[in-house]
Amino acid sequence: MPLKALRCLGRLTNLDTVGYEKHLLIDGSNILHAWTTLRVLLKSDRDVARAKLSQMVSVIHDEEQVRLTLVFDGRGEEITVEYPGTQKTFAHIYTPVGTTADDVIEQLVGQAAEPANYCVATNDRAERQTIEATGASGISAEELAAWVQRAELRQQSRVAGLKRDNERTWRKPKNEP
């Protein structure tokens, strides 16, 4: 894994004291084409593929408290922002027709007060070089997939621990505090 990607992952996964300060921007169309399972879905239903990508990466947002934005290419006349859940820290951005996800990502990072808090997931090397020149970090689709897997394992471990704690609490005799 390249040093720059490790720095990006390190900054974004070491969040013991930092809430949603870190921001992961995902070039949605790029990742849809990079991940085999999503590429297959994309051939039959673009919306289903987008929803599956959103579901897959949501563990990073939920488990690691990282602001997450999926940016998708061209849809409609104006930029559209949707929130798949109730939290404003997880968003989907659809660029207007004629504007690429790369354009929007570059604007978001370029206008950020702290570009170093941003990480962009894309297999587009030119895009990664552009955002890295602003002080942000970039990771590949493969590195994003590995991050998702690690977050899933942490989530499973945390849930198993909560389950054990809950079972112990409910098994205590009534006279024990």
BELSUL-V715608 format. One record per helix or strand of 2 or more residues. SS is the DSSP state (H for helix, E for strand). FROM is the first residue (numbers start at 1). TO is the last residue. Records with the same first field share a line. If there is no record, write none. Layout:
SS=FROM-TO  FROM-TO
This chain:
H=3-13  28-34  36-44  46-64  101-110  115-117  125-133  141-171
E=23-27  67-72  80-82  90-94  118-121  137-139
